[in-house]
Amino acid sequence: MSYTQQRASLDSLPPLRVPRSHYVSLISPSDFGRPSISTLTGSEISTFRSSIITSFPRSSSSWLAVENESIINYVPVDQEYEGACTFVSLINCSMLVGSQNVFTRPLTKVAKDWKSIWAKIVKLSQRNDDVVDIAEMLDLSFQKNLLKPDSKITYTPIRSSGNREMSFNKSFYTPTPLLLSEKYNVTISDINAAPFVYQNAFYIESHLSSSTPLIINFAEHTRTCVGYNSTSLIFCDNWNPGIEVKDDTEYESYWKGGLSVVDKWAVYSWVREVLIVEREEEKGGKSVDDAIEID
């Protein structure tokens, strides 16, 4: 089954009807208004990145899934324009985890030549200028023999593309409502009303707590999530580190220094897909099994 078929299969599931009071309202590009953009000095980038490490300590309620040096020294491939985020995220995540087990070409060469590679991918796409989602990007990349047949990646569709995106993959749901209620300090009735929000939260945070970054498709953008705390997720993004962008929504806090900080409950409410790139070598942190325990 192709990756696109995996996500499409969710359309056969009955859509969930949930009162909007139980999850963050749908975020659309028009919600972002007119952002303010400014440039950053090298010193400002370093100061901000150091503050992020402080804001996402490794504790029972927060975790940074990469080494501190990976945040301080992060040099992303800049996607430069809309539409390439799925492919560029795969490159940037592979660099973050040190994986040479994804692409058929050396990772450094893929990073250098990504524009010409991307142009070949989009020629095969449904839209002929970008791709619909992570699933389509993976399918087209395999079609162009860009990814190894045994690529060390794990793809998980979270929500359907049809049915108003309200049919959900439950194959990874594990904790009982009581465990989720205790972990996230909400009532069991809240859990039962919008189980996808809290199951997504648990799934994402469990992997981050095991020091496993995740490529996440959310709000028309794909990027690599590397940490969480009590309110936010931190992403290693695909933009020039030398810029800062602030918008006027309550959900997307800011892009700055190559990173972005987002209200985590907005992500858990509207995440579409997740992709994991296996590390070249496992590093420290809790295992996913350990992360299942309620702290």
Summary of the structure (lengths in Angstrom):
residues: 295
radius of gyration: 18.4
end to end distance: 37.7
largest distance: 51.6
contacts: 915
relative contact order: 0.22
helix: 40%
strand: 18%
